[in-house]
Amino acid sequence: GDSVTQMEGPVTLSEEAFLTINCTYTATGYPSLFWYVQYPGEGLQLLLKATKADDKGSNKGFEATYRKETTSFHLEKGSVQVSDSAVYFCALSDSGANSKLTFGKGITLSVRP
Amino acid sequence: DAGVIQSPRHEVTEMGQEVTLRCKPISGHDYLFWYRQTMMRGLELLIYFNNNVPIDDSGMPEDRFSAKMPNASFSTLKIQPSEPRDSAVYFCASSPSTGGGNQPQHFGDGTRLSIL
């Protein structure tokens, strides 16, 4: 079945540091890929998405590129801020029409001033 | 748009009691999902509906859990009887059906449930 693997956390960075959060996936067909973010006390919010190979999703300074050859969708940001402290989830949706998402375990990012 | 609305935000009750969680999806969204989030198990999909019909309930942990969607604007998740191990944050999410798997899910703020 479909699965998403995220790097182990938590991750602690200083403000303005470069961020990479790894995500790899296993799926049949051609899934769509997502990054969701969960701020403390809130539900998950869509951060960015990519729907086909080589697409780059971007939002709020975050980027991720759909790499079919390495089955990866790593999240990057050039300069993190304290306000980026949150839990980040990688997810995929299969190519069918049922909109069901498969989530990774999530990783907690803490950014120090 | 108002977003996905869940109630209550917090619930504390004693074991053995019945618990009912409520969700109002975004108007026009055909899919509704119930998730449970714990530190130990992360985010788990419990059940989801399409056009008010349950499609996959394989994530429902046991018969104590039940979910209904009587109409397009309301769903409930019920636990009876509740147990301390049911303590978690429960999320409801909805998404439109158009575009198939390209559509993101929109989450509510969750219900934090504590069973004493």
Contacts between the chains, C-beta under 8 A, distances in Angstrom:
chain1	res1	chain2	res2	distance
A	31	B	101	6.7
A	32	B	101	4.9
A	32	B	102	5.1
A	34	B	104	6.2
A	41	B	109	7.5
A	42	B	109	5.6
A	42	B	110	7.7
A	43	B	4	7.5
A	43	B	91	5.5
A	43	B	93	7.6
A	43	B	107	3.4
A	43	B	108	5.3
A	43	B	109	5.0
A	43	B	110	5.4
A	44	B	43	7.9
A	44	B	91	7.3
A	44	B	93	7.6
A	44	B	105	7.8
A	44	B	107	4.5
A	45	B	107	7.0
A	46	B	104	4.2
A	46	B	105	7.8
A	46	B	106	7.8
A	49	B	102	7.6
A	49	B	104	6.3
A	51	B	102	5.0
A	89	B	43	6.9
A	93	B	100	8.0
A	93	B	101	3.6
A	93	B	102	7.3
A	93	B	103	7.9
A	94	B	101	5.6
A	95	B	100	7.2
A	95	B	101	5.7
A	96	B	100	6.4
A	96	B	101	6.3
A	97	B	97	6.8
A	97	B	100	3.9
A	97	B	101	7.0
A	98	B	31	7.6
A	98	B	50	7.0
A	98	B	55	6.8
A	98	B	100	7.8
A	98	B	101	7.6
A	99	B	31	4.9
A	99	B	95	4.8
A	99	B	97	6.7
A	99	B	100	7.0
A	99	B	101	6.2
A	99	B	103	5.6
A	99	B	105	7.0
A	100	B	33	7.9
A	100	B	45	7.3
A	100	B	48	6.5
A	100	B	56	7.2
A	101	B	33	8.0
A	101	B	45	7.7
A	101	B	105	6.0
A	103	B	42	7.4
A	103	B	43	5.1
A	105	B	42	4.6
A	105	B	43	8.0
A	106	B	42	6.0
A	106	B	43	6.7
